[in-house]
Amino acid sequence: MVNPSMQTVVASSNVTFHCLVMTDPDEASSLQVFWRRDGRWLVATDLCTHRCLVTTFDGYNSSLLISNVTVADSGRYTCRAISRVDVADATTSLLVRGLPVSPHFCVTA
């Protein structure tokens, strides 16, 4: 399993994590991939409701897209692959920084 890359982004950005899973070709049909944030399953929770999309293609690659991230989305993200014979995890981190504040002037009399 190849770990997704750590990312640091600004709030309101879109983030995609990619996870590459390697398994015996005979086990590929039983392979399932799930994502967690800080130990909680993303599919079964409201951690990313309406802003997360998980895709798995060709049986070996999975992506997690989080749109319009907020500072609260910062944390550890884990891609978990499960087959009939094994379980493997790959973990990375997301750091979301708040939007920069535009400079402004204060006029005093």
URFEN-V10062 format. One record per residue. N is the residue number from 1. RES is the residue in three letters. PHI is phi in radians with two decimals (999 if undefined). OMEGA is omega in whole degrees, -180 to 180 (NA if undefined). Layout:
n->N res->RES phi->PHI omega->OMEGA
n->N res->RES phi->PHI omega->OMEGA
This chain:
n->1 res->MET phi->999 omega->180
n->2 res->VAL phi->-1.86 omega->-178
n->3 res->ASN phi->-1.16 omega->171
n->4 res->PRO phi->-1.15 omega->-179
n->5 res->SER phi->-1.37 omega->174
n->6 res->MET phi->-1.16 omega->-179
n->7 res->GLN phi->-2.34 omega->172
n->8 res->THR phi->-2.16 omega->-175
n->9 res->VAL phi->-2.39 omega->176
n->10 res->VAL phi->-1.66 omega->179
n->11 res->ALA phi->-0.88 omega->-179
n->12 res->SER phi->1.38 omega->174
n->13 res->SER phi->-1.37 omega->170
n->14 res->ASN phi->-1.85 omega->-178
n->15 res->VAL phi->-2.22 omega->174
n->16 res->THR phi->-2.23 omega->172
n->17 res->PHE phi->-1.81 omega->177
n->18 res->HIS phi->-2.04 omega->180
n->19 res->CYS phi->-2.27 omega->179
n->20 res->LEU phi->-1.83 omega->-178
n->21 res->VAL phi->-1.88 omega->177
n->22 res->MET phi->-2.01 omega->179
n->23 res->THR phi->-2.58 omega->175
n->24 res->ASP phi->-1.06 omega->180
n->25 res->PRO phi->-0.94 omega->179
n->26 res->ASP phi->-1.21 omega->-180
n->27 res->GLU phi->-1.68 omega->-175
n->28 res->ALA phi->-1.02 omega->-178
n->29 res->SER phi->-1.21 omega->-180
n->30 res->SER phi->-1.68 omega->-175
n->31 res->LEU phi->-1.24 omega->174
n->32 res->GLN phi->-2.24 omega->-179
n->33 res->VAL phi->-2.18 omega->-179
n->34 res->PHE phi->-2.27 omega->179
n->35 res->TRP phi->-2.12 omega->176
n->36 res->ARG phi->-2.27 omega->170
n->37 res->ARG phi->-2.19 omega->-179
n->38 res->ASP phi->0.87 omega->175
n->39 res->GLY phi->1.48 omega->-179
n->40 res->ARG phi->-1.88 omega->180
n->41 res->TRP phi->-1.11 omega->-180
n->42 res->LEU phi->-1.27 omega->-177
n->43 res->VAL phi->-1.18 omega->-173
n->44 res->ALA phi->-1.61 omega->-177
n->45 res->THR phi->-2.27 omega->176
n->46 res->ASP phi->-1.74 omega->-178
n->47 res->LEU phi->-1.05 omega->-176
n->48 res->CYS phi->-2.40 omega->-175
n->49 res->THR phi->-0.85 omega->176
n->50 res->HIS phi->1.18 omega->180
n->51 res->ARG phi->-2.11 omega->-178
n->52 res->CYS phi->-1.98 omega->176
n->53 res->LEU phi->-2.38 omega->177
n->54 res->VAL phi->-1.85 omega->176
n->55 res->THR phi->-2.18 omega->174
n->56 res->THR phi->-2.25 omega->-179
n->57 res->PHE phi->-2.32 omega->-178
n->58 res->ASP phi->0.89 omega->174
n->59 res->GLY phi->1.36 omega->-175
n->60 res->TYR phi->-2.13 omega->-176
n->61 res->ASN phi->-2.06 omega->176
n->62 res->SER phi->-2.37 omega->178
n->63 res->SER phi->-2.23 omega->173
n->64 res->LEU phi->-2.11 omega->177
n->65 res->LEU phi->-1.84 omega->175
n->66 res->ILE phi->-2.05 omega->-179
n->67 res->SER phi->-1.68 omega->175
n->68 res->ASN phi->0.92 omega->-175
n->69 res->VAL phi->-1.10 omega->175
n->70 res->THR phi->-2.13 omega->178
n->71 res->VAL phi->-1.00 omega->-180
n->72 res->ALA phi->-1.14 omega->178
n->73 res->ASP phi->-1.38 omega->178
n->74 res->SER phi->-1.05 omega->178
n->75 res->GLY phi->2.74 omega->179
n->76 res->ARG phi->-1.72 omega->180
n->77 res->TYR phi->-1.94 omega->-177
n->78 res->THR phi->-2.16 omega->172
n->79 res->CYS phi->-1.71 omega->-180
n->80 res->ARG phi->-2.01 omega->177
n->81 res->ALA phi->-1.89 omega->-179
n->82 res->ILE phi->-2.23 omega->173
n->83 res->SER phi->-2.18 omega->-180
n->84 res->ARG phi->-1.14 omega->-174
n->85 res->VAL phi->-2.00 omega->-173
n->86 res->ASP phi->-2.77 omega->173
n->87 res->VAL phi->-2.30 omega->179
n->88 res->ALA phi->-2.42 omega->179
n->89 res->ASP phi->-2.12 omega->171
n->90 res->ALA phi->-2.35 omega->-173
n->91 res->THR phi->-2.12 omega->176
n->92 res->THR phi->-2.52 omega->-179
n->93 res->SER phi->-2.24 omega->173
n->94 res->LEU phi->-2.17 omega->174
n->95 res->LEU phi->-2.08 omega->179
n->96 res->VAL phi->-1.90 omega->178
n->97 res->ARG phi->-1.67 omega->178
n->98 res->GLY phi->-1.10 omega->177
n->99 res->LEU phi->-1.10 omega->179
n->100 res->PRO phi->-1.13 omega->179
n->101 res->VAL phi->-1.55 omega->177
n->102 res->SER phi->-1.17 omega->178
n->103 res->PRO phi->-1.15 omega->178
n->104 res->HIS phi->-2.53 omega->-178
n->105 res->PHE phi->-1.98 omega->173
n->106 res->CYS phi->-1.97 omega->179
n->107 res->VAL phi->-1.77 omega->178
n->108 res->THR phi->-2.06 omega->-179
n->109 res->ALA phi->-1.69 omega->NA
